[in-house]
Amino acid sequence: MKNIDPRHYDVIVAPVVTEKATIASEHNKVLFKVAHNATKPQIKEAIEKLFDVKVKSVNTLVRKGKTKVFRGNLGSQSDTKRAIVTLEEGHRIDVTTGL
């Protein structure tokens, strides 16, 4: 294993496996849930070090949590930050196999 900083594991929370993410993977893009305070350069560095790939660009978005009523109590899911990582040609990440 290369020189991997443990902080990289705090930046990347989990891969997103949805129908939309699967379609995006055909265009060399991978979706990840990331820490709420993570910046684009931190996400890029973490992906490059953890998966040994070359990142072309990183786009981020904050997905608002849904508000739900359960047994008369109003509650809400927490907001999540996601990153759409575009990889250089020839590089791939298969999120179904893990690290």
Biopython code that builds the backbone (N, CA, C, O; Angstrom):
import numpy as np
from Bio.PDB.StructureBuilder import StructureBuilder

atoms = [
    (1, "MET", "N", (0.839, -1.173, 0.000)),
    (1, "MET", "CA", (0.000, 0.000, 0.000)),
    (1, "MET", "C", (0.888, 1.242, 0.000)),
    (1, "MET", "O", (1.901, 1.287, 0.699)),
    (2, "LYS", "N", (0.517, 2.216, -0.761)),
    (2, "LYS", "CA", (1.311, 3.426, -0.890)),
    (2, "LYS", "C", (1.174, 4.294, 0.354)),
    (2, "LYS", "O", (0.506, 3.927, 1.321)),
    (3, "ASN", "N", (1.812, 5.433, 0.307)),
    (3, "ASN", "CA", (1.781, 6.381, 1.419)),
    (3, "ASN", "C", (0.428, 7.075, 1.438)),
    (3, "ASN", "O", (0.257, 8.131, 0.829)),
    (4, "ILE", "N", (-0.537, 6.478, 2.139)),
    (4, "ILE", "CA", (-1.895, 7.011, 2.190)),
    (4, "ILE", "C", (-2.124, 7.667, 3.541)),
    (4, "ILE", "O", (-1.910, 7.059, 4.590)),
    (5, "ASP", "N", (-2.558, 8.907, 3.498)),
    (5, "ASP", "CA", (-2.847, 9.651, 4.720)),
    (5, "ASP", "C", (-4.195, 9.181, 5.274)),
    (5, "ASP", "O", (-5.156, 9.085, 4.511)),
    (6, "PRO", "N", (-4.299, 8.888, 6.567)),
    (6, "PRO", "CA", (-5.583, 8.438, 7.130)),
    (6, "PRO", "C", (-6.711, 9.463, 6.975)),
    (6, "PRO", "O", (-7.887, 9.106, 7.034)),
    (7, "ARG", "N", (-6.353, 10.734, 6.776)),
    (7, "ARG", "CA", (-7.392, 11.759, 6.601)),
    (7, "ARG", "C", (-8.168, 11.572, 5.307)),
    (7, "ARG", "O", (-9.295, 12.054, 5.186)),
    (8, "HIS", "N", (-7.573, 10.870, 4.328)),
    (8, "HIS", "CA", (-8.284, 10.624, 3.073)),
    (8, "HIS", "C", (-9.533, 9.777, 3.305)),
    (8, "HIS", "O", (-10.534, 9.926, 2.605)),
    (9, "TYR", "N", (-9.462, 8.892, 4.291)),
    (9, "TYR", "CA", (-10.625, 8.054, 4.602)),
    (9, "TYR", "C", (-11.736, 8.866, 5.280)),
    (9, "TYR", "O", (-12.898, 8.460, 5.257)),
    (10, "ASP", "N", (-11.386, 10.009, 5.881)),
    (10, "ASP", "CA", (-12.398, 10.875, 6.487)),
    (10, "ASP", "C", (-13.088, 11.743, 5.440)),
    (10, "ASP", "O", (-14.221, 12.177, 5.646)),
    (11, "VAL", "N", (-12.420, 11.998, 4.325)),
    (11, "VAL", "CA", (-12.997, 12.843, 3.263)),
    (11, "VAL", "C", (-14.042, 12.064, 2.483)),
    (11, "VAL", "O", (-15.141, 12.568, 2.253)),
    (12, "ILE", "N", (-13.718, 10.845, 2.073)),
    (12, "ILE", "CA", (-14.626, 10.014, 1.287)),
    (12, "ILE", "C", (-15.427, 9.142, 2.242)),
    (12, "ILE", "O", (-14.858, 8.301, 2.939)),
    (13, "VAL", "N", (-16.749, 9.336, 2.282)),
    (13, "VAL", "CA", (-17.601, 8.578, 3.202)),
    (13, "VAL", "C", (-18.022, 7.252, 2.585)),
    (13, "VAL", "O", (-17.829, 6.200, 3.194)),
    (14, "ALA", "N", (-18.600, 7.287, 1.371)),
    (14, "ALA", "CA", (-19.100, 6.066, 0.746)),
    (14, "ALA", "C", (-19.365, 6.326, -0.735)),
    (14, "ALA", "O", (-19.631, 7.461, -1.127)),
    (15, "PRO", "N", (-19.293, 5.284, -1.552)),
    (15, "PRO", "CA", (-19.711, 5.449, -2.945)),
    (15, "PRO", "C", (-21.229, 5.469, -3.041)),
    (15, "PRO", "O", (-21.923, 4.910, -2.191)),
    (16, "VAL", "N", (-21.733, 6.110, -4.070)),
    (16, "VAL", "CA", (-23.171, 6.165, -4.309)),
    (16, "VAL", "C", (-23.484, 5.183, -5.422)),
    (16, "VAL", "O", (-22.969, 5.311, -6.533)),
    (17, "VAL", "N", (-24.326, 4.204, -5.127)),
    (17, "VAL", "CA", (-24.705, 3.202, -6.124)),
    (17, "VAL", "C", (-26.193, 3.352, -6.391)),
    (17, "VAL", "O", (-27.027, 2.802, -5.671)),
    (18, "THR", "N", (-26.514, 4.102, -7.436)),
    (18, "THR", "CA", (-27.893, 4.317, -7.857)),
    (18, "THR", "C", (-27.960, 4.146, -9.371)),
    (18, "THR", "O", (-26.940, 3.957, -10.034)),
    (19, "GLU", "N", (-29.160, 4.214, -9.898)),
    (19, "GLU", "CA", (-29.319, 4.105, -11.341)),
    (19, "GLU", "C", (-28.630, 5.271, -12.046)),
    (19, "GLU", "O", (-27.991, 5.084, -13.082)),
    (20, "LYS", "N", (-28.760, 6.468, -11.487)),
    (20, "LYS", "CA", (-28.135, 7.645, -12.071)),
    (20, "LYS", "C", (-26.604, 7.533, -12.029)),
    (20, "LYS", "O", (-25.926, 7.930, -12.977)),
    (21, "ALA", "N", (-26.066, 6.996, -10.936)),
    (21, "ALA", "CA", (-24.620, 6.815, -10.814)),
    (21, "ALA", "C", (-24.107, 5.774, -11.803)),
    (21, "ALA", "O", (-23.004, 5.908, -12.332)),
    (22, "THR", "N", (-24.900, 4.742, -12.052)),
    (22, "THR", "CA", (-24.511, 3.706, -13.001)),
    (22, "THR", "C", (-24.460, 4.269, -14.420)),
    (22, "THR", "O", (-23.555, 3.943, -15.188)),
    (23, "ILE", "N", (-25.421, 5.102, -14.763)),
    (23, "ILE", "CA", (-25.421, 5.733, -16.086)),
    (23, "ILE", "C", (-24.233, 6.684, -16.217)),
    (23, "ILE", "O", (-23.621, 6.768, -17.282)),
    (24, "ALA", "N", (-23.905, 7.399, -15.139)),
    (24, "ALA", "CA", (-22.773, 8.329, -15.171)),
    (24, "ALA", "C", (-21.451, 7.589, -15.322)),
    (24, "ALA", "O", (-20.499, 8.131, -15.884)),
    (25, "SER", "N", (-21.382, 6.350, -14.824)),
    (25, "SER", "CA", (-20.135, 5.589, -14.923)),
    (25, "SER", "C", (-19.795, 5.254, -16.372)),
    (25, "SER", "O", (-18.632, 5.004, -16.690)),
    (26, "GLU", "N", (-20.785, 5.245, -17.246)),
    (26, "GLU", "CA", (-20.533, 5.019, -18.661)),
    (26, "GLU", "C", (-19.785, 6.193, -19.288)),
    (26, "GLU", "O", (-19.157, 6.047, -20.337)),
    (27, "HIS", "N", (-19.854, 7.359, -18.642)),
    (27, "HIS", "CA", (-19.190, 8.568, -19.122)),
    (27, "HIS", "C", (-17.965, 8.900, -18.275)),
    (27, "HIS", "O", (-17.559, 10.059, -18.192)),
    (28, "ASN", "N", (-17.372, 7.874, -17.641)),
    (28, "ASN", "CA", (-16.152, 8.025, -16.843)),
    (28, "ASN", "C", (-16.361, 8.907, -15.609)),
    (28, "ASN", "O", (-15.459, 9.652, -15.224)),
    (29, "LYS", "N", (-17.534, 8.830, -14.991)),
    (29, "LYS", "CA", (-17.830, 9.602, -13.793)),
    (29, "LYS", "C", (-18.222, 8.653, -12.661)),
    (29, "LYS", "O", (-18.857, 7.624, -12.888)),
    (30, "VAL", "N", (-17.829, 9.020, -11.436)),
    (30, "VAL", "CA", (-18.134, 8.220, -10.258)),
    (30, "VAL", "C", (-18.686, 9.154, -9.193)),
    (30, "VAL", "O", (-18.182, 10.263, -9.018)),
    (31, "LEU", "N", (-19.735, 8.709, -8.469)),
    (31, "LEU", "CA", (-20.346, 9.520, -7.419)),
    (31, "LEU", "C", (-19.959, 8.986, -6.048)),
    (31, "LEU", "O", (-19.946, 7.778, -5.815)),
    (32, "PHE", "N", (-19.641, 9.921, -5.133)),
    (32, "PHE", "CA", (-19.280, 9.577, -3.764)),
    (32, "PHE", "C", (-20.006, 10.487, -2.794)),
    (32, "PHE", "O", (-20.242, 11.658, -3.090)),
    (33, "LYS", "N", (-20.367, 9.944, -1.619)),
    (33, "LYS", "CA", (-20.762, 10.781, -0.496)),
    (33, "LYS", "C", (-19.472, 11.234, 0.156)),
    (33, "LYS", "O", (-18.567, 10.430, 0.379)),
    (34, "VAL", "N", (-19.384, 12.515, 0.461)),
    (34, "VAL", "CA", (-18.158, 13.057, 1.046)),
    (34, "VAL", "C", (-18.489, 13.812, 2.328)),
    (34, "VAL", "O", (-19.652, 14.100, 2.609)),
    (35, "ALA", "N", (-17.464, 14.125, 3.093)),
    (35, "ALA", "CA", (-17.644, 14.888, 4.326)),
    (35, "ALA", "C", (-18.185, 16.265, 3.995)),
    (35, "ALA", "O", (-17.877, 16.834, 2.947)),
    (36, "HIS", "N", (-18.992, 16.791, 4.898)),
    (36, "HIS", "CA", (-19.666, 18.067, 4.639)),
    (36, "HIS", "C", (-18.682, 19.231, 4.496)),
    (36, "HIS", "O", (-18.961, 20.198, 3.787)),
    (37, "ASN", "N", (-17.536, 19.137, 5.167)),
    (37, "ASN", "CA", (-16.567, 20.233, 5.111)),
    (37, "ASN", "C", (-15.437, 19.974, 4.112)),
    (37, "ASN", "O", (-14.459, 20.723, 4.094)),
    (38, "ALA", "N", (-15.546, 18.939, 3.288)),
    (38, "ALA", "CA", (-14.500, 18.602, 2.317)),
    (38, "ALA", "C", (-14.528, 19.575, 1.142)),
    (38, "ALA", "O", (-15.591, 19.954, 0.651)),
    (39, "THR", "N", (-13.333, 19.970, 0.705)),
    (39, "THR", "CA", (-13.218, 20.865, -0.441)),
    (39, "THR", "C", (-12.888, 20.050, -1.696)),
    (39, "THR", "O", (-12.515, 18.881, -1.604)),
    (40, "LYS", "N", (-13.028, 20.675, -2.859)),
    (40, "LYS", "CA", (-12.758, 19.978, -4.113)),
    (40, "LYS", "C", (-11.305, 19.494, -4.206)),
    (40, "LYS", "O", (-11.081, 18.359, -4.626)),
    (41, "PRO", "N", (-10.308, 20.311, -3.832)),
    (41, "PRO", "CA", (-8.930, 19.807, -3.881)),
    (41, "PRO", "C", (-8.690, 18.629, -2.928)),
    (41, "PRO", "O", (-7.931, 17.716, -3.255)),
    (42, "GLN", "N", (-9.324, 18.643, -1.764)),
    (42, "GLN", "CA", (-9.188, 17.531, -0.828)),
    (42, "GLN", "C", (-9.812, 16.261, -1.400)),
    (42, "GLN", "O", (-9.246, 15.176, -1.271)),
    (43, "ILE", "N", (-10.974, 16.394, -2.030)),
    (43, "ILE", "CA", (-11.656, 15.243, -2.631)),
    (43, "ILE", "C", (-10.809, 14.680, -3.767)),
    (43, "ILE", "O", (-10.652, 13.465, -3.881)),
    (44, "LYS", "N", (-10.264, 15.556, -4.606)),
    (44, "LYS", "CA", (-9.432, 15.117, -5.720)),
    (44, "LYS", "C", (-8.210, 14.358, -5.219)),
    (44, "LYS", "O", (-7.891, 13.290, -5.741)),
    (45, "GLU", "N", (-7.530, 14.889, -4.223)),
    (45, "GLU", "CA", (-6.335, 14.242, -3.683)),
    (45, "GLU", "C", (-6.674, 12.887, -3.062)),
    (45, "GLU", "O", (-5.942, 11.916, -3.253)),
    (46, "ALA", "N", (-7.779, 12.821, -2.320)),
    (46, "ALA", "CA", (-8.174, 11.573, -1.665)),
    (46, "ALA", "C", (-8.496, 10.489, -2.692)),
    (46, "ALA", "O", (-8.077, 9.343, -2.528)),
    (47, "ILE", "N", (-9.232, 10.834, -3.742)),
    (47, "ILE", "CA", (-9.589, 9.857, -4.775)),
    (47, "ILE", "C", (-8.338, 9.364, -5.490)),
    (47, "ILE", "O", (-8.190, 8.165, -5.726)),
    (48, "GLU", "N", (-7.431, 10.288, -5.838)),
    (48, "GLU", "CA", (-6.217, 9.896, -6.543)),
    (48, "GLU", "C", (-5.340, 8.981, -5.699)),
    (48, "GLU", "O", (-4.764, 8.029, -6.226)),
    (49, "LYS", "N", (-5.226, 9.248, -4.404)),
    (49, "LYS", "CA", (-4.375, 8.430, -3.539)),
    (49, "LYS", "C", (-5.023, 7.090, -3.208)),
    (49, "LYS", "O", (-4.344, 6.064, -3.221)),
    (50, "LEU", "N", (-6.325, 7.078, -2.911)),
    (50, "LEU", "CA", (-6.984, 5.846, -2.485)),
    (50, "LEU", "C", (-7.174, 4.855, -3.630)),
    (50, "LEU", "O", (-6.998, 3.651, -3.441)),
    (51, "PHE", "N", (-7.531, 5.348, -4.810)),
    (51, "PHE", "CA", (-7.869, 4.449, -5.915)),
    (51, "PHE", "C", (-6.799, 4.400, -7.001)),
    (51, "PHE", "O", (-6.940, 3.649, -7.966)),
    (52, "ASP", "N", (-5.722, 5.194, -6.860)),
    (52, "ASP", "CA", (-4.614, 5.202, -7.813)),
    (52, "ASP", "C", (-5.102, 5.498, -9.233)),
    (52, "ASP", "O", (-4.788, 4.764, -10.170)),
    (53, "VAL", "N", (-5.869, 6.573, -9.384)),
    (53, "VAL", "CA", (-6.379, 7.018, -10.678)),
    (53, "VAL", "C", (-6.052, 8.498, -10.850)),
    (53, "VAL", "O", (-5.608, 9.152, -9.907)),
    (54, "LYS", "N", (-6.268, 9.017, -12.039)),
    (54, "LYS", "CA", (-6.055, 10.426, -12.335)),
    (54, "LYS", "C", (-7.417, 11.103, -12.477)),
    (54, "LYS", "O", (-8.235, 10.691, -13.300)),
    (55, "VAL", "N", (-7.662, 12.144, -11.673)),
    (55, "VAL", "CA", (-8.951, 12.847, -11.656)),
    (55, "VAL", "C", (-8.879, 14.057, -12.580)),
    (55, "VAL", "O", (-7.942, 14.854, -12.514)),
    (56, "LYS", "N", (-9.885, 14.179, -13.439)),
    (56, "LYS", "CA", (-9.967, 15.307, -14.361)),
    (56, "LYS", "C", (-10.644, 16.497, -13.688)),
    (56, "LYS", "O", (-10.133, 17.616, -13.741)),
    (57, "SER", "N", (-11.804, 16.257, -13.047)),
    (57, "SER", "CA", (-12.514, 17.341, -12.368)),
    (57, "SER", "C", (-13.392, 16.780, -11.258)),
    (57, "SER", "O", (-13.700, 15.589, -11.215)),
    (58, "VAL", "N", (-13.786, 17.687, -10.357)),
    (58, "VAL", "CA", (-14.658, 17.331, -9.242)),
    (58, "VAL", "C", (-15.776, 18.365, -9.164)),
    (58, "VAL", "O", (-15.514, 19.566, -9.101)),
    (59, "ASN", "N", (-17.006, 17.903, -9.170)),
    (59, "ASN", "CA", (-18.167, 18.769, -8.953)),
    (59, "ASN", "C", (-18.854, 18.313, -7.672)),
    (59, "ASN", "O", (-18.986, 17.113, -7.429)),
    (60, "THR", "N", (-19.290, 19.263, -6.855)),
    (60, "THR", "CA", (-19.932, 18.912, -5.591)),
    (60, "THR", "C", (-21.336, 19.484, -5.527)),
    (60, "THR", "O", (-21.660, 20.464, -6.197)),
    (61, "LEU", "N", (-22.164, 18.848, -4.704)),
    (61, "LEU", "CA", (-23.507, 19.340, -4.458)),
    (61, "LEU", "C", (-23.928, 18.916, -3.061)),
    (61, "LEU", "O", (-23.459, 17.907, -2.535)),
    (62, "VAL", "N", (-24.819, 19.700, -2.467)),
    (62, "VAL", "CA", (-25.367, 19.353, -1.155)),
    (62, "VAL", "C", (-26.816, 18.956, -1.372)),
    (62, "VAL", "O", (-27.636, 19.755, -1.825)),
    (63, "ARG", "N", (-27.114, 17.711, -1.042)),
    (63, "ARG", "CA", (-28.467, 17.186, -1.203)),
    (63, "ARG", "C", (-29.219, 17.421, 0.093)),
    (63, "ARG", "O", (-28.824, 16.922, 1.147)),
    (64, "LYS", "N", (-30.288, 18.169, 0.019)),
    (64, "LYS", "CA", (-31.072, 18.501, 1.202)),
    (64, "LYS", "C", (-31.794, 17.267, 1.728)),
    (64, "LYS", "O", (-32.290, 16.450, 0.952)),
    (65, "GLY", "N", (-31.850, 17.139, 3.056)),
    (65, "GLY", "CA", (-32.528, 16.011, 3.676)),
    (65, "GLY", "C", (-34.043, 16.159, 3.585)),
    (65, "GLY", "O", (-34.578, 17.268, 3.612)),
    (66, "LYS", "N", (-34.712, 15.032, 3.478)),
    (66, "LYS", "CA", (-36.165, 15.044, 3.368)),
    (66, "LYS", "C", (-36.803, 15.224, 4.736)),
    (66, "LYS", "O", (-36.265, 14.771, 5.746)),
    (67, "THR", "N", (-37.956, 15.889, 4.762)),
    (67, "THR", "CA", (-38.734, 16.034, 5.982)),
    (67, "THR", "C", (-39.837, 14.985, 5.968)),
    (67, "THR", "O", (-40.564, 14.849, 4.984)),
    (68, "LYS", "N", (-39.954, 14.248, 7.065)),
    (68, "LYS", "CA", (-40.939, 13.175, 7.139)),
    (68, "LYS", "C", (-41.673, 13.229, 8.469)),
    (68, "LYS", "O", (-41.160, 13.741, 9.463)),
    (69, "VAL", "N", (-42.895, 12.684, 8.463)),
    (69, "VAL", "CA", (-43.685, 12.567, 9.678)),
    (69, "VAL", "C", (-43.805, 11.091, 10.013)),
    (69, "VAL", "O", (-44.256, 10.291, 9.194)),
    (70, "PHE", "N", (-43.393, 10.735, 11.232)),
    (70, "PHE", "CA", (-43.453, 9.351, 11.672)),
    (70, "PHE", "C", (-44.184, 9.302, 13.004)),
    (70, "PHE", "O", (-43.699, 9.827, 14.006)),
    (71, "ARG", "N", (-45.363, 8.664, 13.013)),
    (71, "ARG", "CA", (-46.211, 8.563, 14.211)),
    (71, "ARG", "C", (-46.507, 9.928, 14.820)),
    (71, "ARG", "O", (-46.513, 10.091, 16.041)),
    (72, "GLY", "N", (-46.749, 10.894, 13.960)),
    (72, "GLY", "CA", (-47.123, 12.223, 14.415)),
    (72, "GLY", "C", (-45.950, 13.115, 14.763)),
    (72, "GLY", "O", (-46.146, 14.295, 15.052)),
    (73, "ASN", "N", (-44.739, 12.588, 14.745)),
    (73, "ASN", "CA", (-43.552, 13.385, 15.049)),
    (73, "ASN", "C", (-42.876, 13.821, 13.756)),
    (73, "ASN", "O", (-42.640, 13.018, 12.853)),
    (74, "LEU", "N", (-42.572, 15.108, 13.691)),
    (74, "LEU", "CA", (-41.914, 15.650, 12.516)),
    (74, "LEU", "C", (-40.407, 15.441, 12.654)),
    (74, "LEU", "O", (-39.813, 15.799, 13.671)),
    (75, "GLY", "N", (-39.805, 14.871, 11.640)),
    (75, "GLY", "CA", (-38.365, 14.642, 11.658)),
    (75, "GLY", "C", (-37.788, 14.912, 10.292)),
    (75, "GLY", "O", (-38.520, 15.034, 9.310)),
    (76, "SER", "N", (-36.486, 15.006, 10.229)),
    (76, "SER", "CA", (-35.859, 15.241, 8.934)),
    (76, "SER", "C", (-34.554, 14.458, 8.841)),
    (76, "SER", "O", (-33.853, 14.263, 9.835)),
    (77, "GLN", "N", (-34.248, 14.019, 7.635)),
    (77, "GLN", "CA", (-32.977, 13.373, 7.375)),
    (77, "GLN", "C", (-31.912, 14.454, 7.262)),
    (77, "GLN", "O", (-32.222, 15.589, 6.902)),
    (78, "SER", "N", (-30.692, 14.126, 7.559)),
    (78, "SER", "CA", (-29.632, 15.124, 7.492)),
    (78, "SER", "C", (-29.215, 15.352, 6.037)),
    (78, "SER", "O", (-29.366, 14.480, 5.182)),
    (79, "ASP", "N", (-28.686, 16.552, 5.786)),
    (79, "ASP", "CA", (-28.198, 16.891, 4.459)),
    (79, "ASP", "C", (-26.938, 16.066, 4.174)),
    (79, "ASP", "O", (-26.179, 15.745, 5.089)),
    (80, "THR", "N", (-26.725, 15.727, 2.902)),
    (80, "THR", "CA", (-25.525, 14.993, 2.519)),
    (80, "THR", "C", (-24.821, 15.733, 1.392)),
    (80, "THR", "O", (-25.461, 16.317, 0.518)),
    (81, "LYS", "N", (-23.514, 15.699, 1.426)),
    (81, "LYS", "CA", (-22.718, 16.310, 0.366)),
    (81, "LYS", "C", (-22.229, 15.195, -0.540)),
    (81, "LYS", "O", (-21.745, 14.167, -0.067)),
    (82, "ARG", "N", (-22.356, 15.402, -1.844)),
    (82, "ARG", "CA", (-21.943, 14.413, -2.823)),
    (82, "ARG", "C", (-20.940, 15.028, -3.782)),
    (82, "ARG", "O", (-20.949, 16.233, -4.034)),
    (83, "ALA", "N", (-20.084, 14.181, -4.307)),
    (83, "ALA", "CA", (-19.091, 14.628, -5.274)),
    (83, "ALA", "C", (-19.217, 13.781, -6.535)),
    (83, "ALA", "O", (-19.274, 12.553, -6.473)),
    (84, "ILE", "N", (-19.259, 14.458, -7.674)),
    (84, "ILE", "CA", (-19.241, 13.785, -8.970)),
    (84, "ILE", "C", (-17.813, 13.933, -9.492)),
    (84, "ILE", "O", (-17.380, 15.028, -9.850)),
    (85, "VAL", "N", (-17.098, 12.823, -9.531)),
    (85, "VAL", "CA", (-15.687, 12.819, -9.905)),
    (85, "VAL", "C", (-15.563, 12.337, -11.348)),
    (85, "VAL", "O", (-15.961, 11.218, -11.673)),
    (86, "THR", "N", (-15.007, 13.189, -12.211)),
    (86, "THR", "CA", (-14.753, 12.819, -13.595)),
    (86, "THR", "C", (-13.309, 12.357, -13.694)),
    (86, "THR", "O", (-12.391, 13.069, -13.287)),
    (87, "LEU", "N", (-13.111, 11.152, -14.243)),
    (87, "LEU", "CA", (-11.778, 10.565, -14.355)),
    (87, "LEU", "C", (-11.196, 10.801, -15.736)),
    (87, "LEU", "O", (-11.929, 10.984, -16.708)),
    (88, "GLU", "N", (-9.865, 10.794, -15.815)),
    (88, "GLU", "CA", (-9.178, 10.915, -17.102)),
    (88, "GLU", "C", (-9.458, 9.666, -17.931)),
    (88, "GLU", "O", (-9.845, 8.627, -17.395)),
    (89, "GLU", "N", (-9.258, 9.777, -19.242)),
    (89, "GLU", "CA", (-9.452, 8.636, -20.135)),
    (89, "GLU", "C", (-8.504, 7.504, -19.753)),
    (89, "GLU", "O", (-7.333, 7.738, -19.453)),
    (90, "GLY", "N", (-9.016, 6.285, -19.767)),
    (90, "GLY", "CA", (-8.199, 5.129, -19.449)),
    (90, "GLY", "C", (-8.214, 4.738, -17.977)),
    (90, "GLY", "O", (-7.717, 3.667, -17.626)),
    (91, "HIS", "N", (-8.771, 5.578, -17.108)),
    (91, "HIS", "CA", (-8.855, 5.269, -15.681)),
    (91, "HIS", "C", (-10.285, 4.901, -15.328)),
    (91, "HIS", "O", (-11.236, 5.482, -15.850)),
    (92, "ARG", "N", (-10.427, 3.914, -14.424)),
    (92, "ARG", "CA", (-11.750, 3.462, -13.994)),
    (92, "ARG", "C", (-11.723, 3.149, -12.517)),
    (92, "ARG", "O", (-10.691, 2.761, -11.968)),
    (93, "ILE", "N", (-12.875, 3.322, -11.872)),
    (93, "ILE", "CA", (-13.085, 2.892, -10.496)),
    (93, "ILE", "C", (-14.321, 2.020, -10.500)),
    (93, "ILE", "O", (-15.390, 2.450, -10.934)),
    (94, "ASP", "N", (-14.179, 0.780, -10.012)),
    (94, "ASP", "CA", (-15.322, -0.117, -9.892)),
    (94, "ASP", "C", (-15.746, -0.109, -8.425)),
    (94, "ASP", "O", (-15.121, -0.767, -7.593)),
    (95, "VAL", "N", (-16.817, 0.641, -8.104)),
    (95, "VAL", "CA", (-17.225, 0.800, -6.706)),
    (95, "VAL", "C", (-17.872, -0.457, -6.144)),
    (95, "VAL", "O", (-18.051, -0.558, -4.930)),
    (96, "THR", "N", (-18.223, -1.401, -6.977)),
    (96, "THR", "CA", (-18.851, -2.610, -6.476)),
    (96, "THR", "C", (-17.841, -3.559, -5.843)),
    (96, "THR", "O", (-18.232, -4.426, -5.062)),
    (97, "THR", "N", (-16.538, -3.422, -6.160)),
    (97, "THR", "CA", (-15.539, -4.327, -5.597)),
    (97, "THR", "C", (-14.944, -3.802, -4.308)),
    (97, "THR", "O", (-14.399, -4.589, -3.534)),
    (98, "GLY", "N", (-15.022, -2.507, -4.042)),
    (98, "GLY", "CA", (-14.452, -1.936, -2.827)),
    (98, "GLY", "C", (-12.981, -1.657, -2.970)),
    (98, "GLY", "O", (-12.430, -1.727, -4.068)),
    (99, "LEU", "N", (-12.327, -1.335, -1.840)),
    (99, "LEU", "CA", (-10.890, -1.010, -1.857)),
    (99, "LEU", "C", (-10.054, -2.252, -1.895)),
    (99, "LEU", "O", (-8.826, -2.169, -1.914)),
]
sb = StructureBuilder()
sb.init_structure("model")
sb.init_model(0)
sb.init_chain("A")
sb.init_seg("    ")
for serial, (resi, resn, name, xyz) in enumerate(atoms, 1):
    if name == "N":
        sb.init_residue(resn, " ", resi, " ")
    sb.init_atom(name, np.array(xyz, "f"), 0.0, 1.0, " ", f" {name:<3s}", serial, name[0])
structure = sb.get_structure()
